[in-house]
Amino acid sequence: TKVESISDFENTVNTSAKLLVIDYKAEWCGPCKRMSPLFEEMSNTFDDSCEFLSVDCDDLPELAGQRGVASLPTFEFIQNGKAIYL
């Protein structure tokens, strides 16, 4: 699911019972483009237990900044409203 706004993102984080897998990317990013098919495949395989979100950092630079995204692609995992650090 493409995140369209910061409020969409916050609403999903605050209400989802599933593990959120978030892909921070940009259209111009070569590695992001290479990861895209795998991210899509994983979203289809694990859709019963995870919710996959895509954030275009060019469209939502404020959100990327708030989440500490420093390079692309960046992946974040959130469960029960809290980021999971592995």
Secondary structure, DSSP 8 states (H G I E B T S, - for coil): -B--SHHHHHHHHHH--SEEEEEEE-TT-HHHHHHHHHHHHHHHHSTTTEEEEEEETTT-HHHHHHTT--SSSEEEEEETTEEE--
